[in-house]
Amino acid sequence: MEAGIRGGTLAPGDALPAVRALAAELAVSPATVAKAYQELRQRGLVVTAGRHGTRIRPRPPVAARRAGLLPPPLPGARDLSAGQPDPRLLPPLGPHLAGLAAEIGAPTGYAVSAVVPELADAARERLAADGVPAAEITVTGGALDGIERLLAAHLRPGDAVAVEDPGWANLLDLVAALGLRAIGVPVDDDGPTVPGVRAALAAGARALIVTSRAQNPTGAALSADRAEELRALLTGRSDLLLIEDDHAAELARVPLHPLAGATAAWAFVRSVSKPYGPDLRLAVLAGDEATVARVAGRARVGAGWVSTVLQRLVLALWRDPATADLVRQAGETYERRRDGLVDALAAHGLAAQGRTGINIWVPVANETMVVTALRDAGWSVAPGALNRIAAAPGVRITVSPLDEADIEPLAAAVARAARPATPGGFTA
């Protein structure tokens, strides 16, 4: 089956044979097939979909020779499915790279320290301004790399991880690939719900991952009241790893209300990819001494360090007032696009979530029908199945590529797709 995924004969979403049917075909016992399916699930290659049986995961952790996640956009269609920032709003890197080349001069050898001291000092200052204690700090190759190192250092296959539902598709795939068990926590505009977190803890969650702001896909942001309630719930938990993901950072346009320090083992991860560019694979990771030491130590015996050239480039961007102004303007632009689309959908009678960030979440009755209808109308959006565990269906729309003139036509197209006309000509 892994060979089938690599070669493309098994595509994401394909159904696998029932256990007894495959056992009969291969002339082996059903227990043998069930064990094989269990191993495939533990490695994140397949997912059990209730009455729909066992299927290939939407994004299995095996490189395939052809992609099958989403149907390709039709020629001329607008791609609103990628979840990436608008390249038009990213700060230019050329001047800073030129300055960096002059500063570095001769080629350098292996890094003495995993973190450039000036970057560490700047990161501590920026985090402290947001209320995050950052005495201990390291850097990783992006937010997901940091989260992977944290989970691998603290958990073992089979352990349960509480994740937002709907949540970040890449994170759900990572949890599966590590052989961990995801427990979904419902999310509203103020972040993970307190009853949902409480239930996950009661179910044995060993780690909790919370998106601070610009939650993907719903745009939720942890409010002050919700953060206070969650801190009260989590305080004193010595058996729980708390991970906060602040991937949007300055783009979020709402205050940060961190949970950092509520548990004995905690980490706060802030990426630079959304504000400054996806190719800048760097995230700052703060946490308690033991947690940061585990991440830094594991990196030392593996990748070693994040490129010091990249670290110095990020430092130059942080220090540049013109870049800070561009990031502020980008955040304002995303806010106008996101709020404009949410309001336009509301005018068509459709509710949508999108408090912060670059995505909105639109609940729908039938994801496949809506995605297909929008694709035929020239808009490519992401099916919510990639982001869900037990949450109700929906579609994710990335507002980054939108211009103001696109908002009303898109809202009308979503409304038509979500409420198609019946054979009698009436809207369903």
Summary of the structure (lengths in Angstrom):
residues: 428
radius of gyration: 22.5
end to end distance: 41.1
largest distance: 74.7
contacts: 1439
relative contact order: 0.14
helix: 43%
strand: 16%
